[in-house]
Amino acid sequence: MATADNFVNVMSTDEWKTNARGALKRLGLTYEELEAQAGERNFVSTAARKLWVLIGGTL
């Protein structure tokens, strides 16, 4: 029977926010812009939609 190693990366709140802001920067978006796209359900890209699913409401 094959087993897989499972890893959990636990981040502090500051680490979470730093990483989320970095992802926004890479997409060229502010949190407010991403939040507006979510409200309109009209994302500029699949990556933006995926980021909202991951960080929406956390910043």
N, C-alpha and C positions, 0 to 999 in steps of 0.2 A: 504494500500500500504506500503510495507516494504521499508525502506531506509537503505543505508549503509553509515557508516562514511568514509569519504575520508581524507587521510592524505598525506601531501607532506613534505618530509624531505629535507630541503634546506641545502646544505653543501657549505662551503667556498672552494676555490681552494685547500688550504692546507689540509682541511679535506678529500676532494676527493682523493688527492694524497696519503695521509696516509692510507685511506681505500683500495685503489687500490693496494698499495704496500703490505698491510697486506694480501690481497687475493692472490697475487702472492706468498708470503712467504708460505701461507698455502698449495699452490699447489707445492711448491718446485721449482719454476721457477723464472727466471729474466724476466724483461720486454723484453729484447733483445731476449731471447729464445722464448717467446710467440710470439713476432713479427715475428721471423723466421718461426715458425710453421704456422702462418697466411699466410706468403708469399708462403709457400710450400703447403698450404691448407691441412696440415697433422698434426692435433693436437694430443697430447699424451692422451687426455681424453675429454670427453664431457664437463667436468667442465672447462677445459682450453679453449675450443671453446666458451663456454658461457661467460667466462671472457673477451675474446677478443672482442666479440660482445658488451660487456658493456663498456670496457675501451680502446679499440683499438684506437691508435692515440692521446691519451690524456696525456700520460706521457712523 
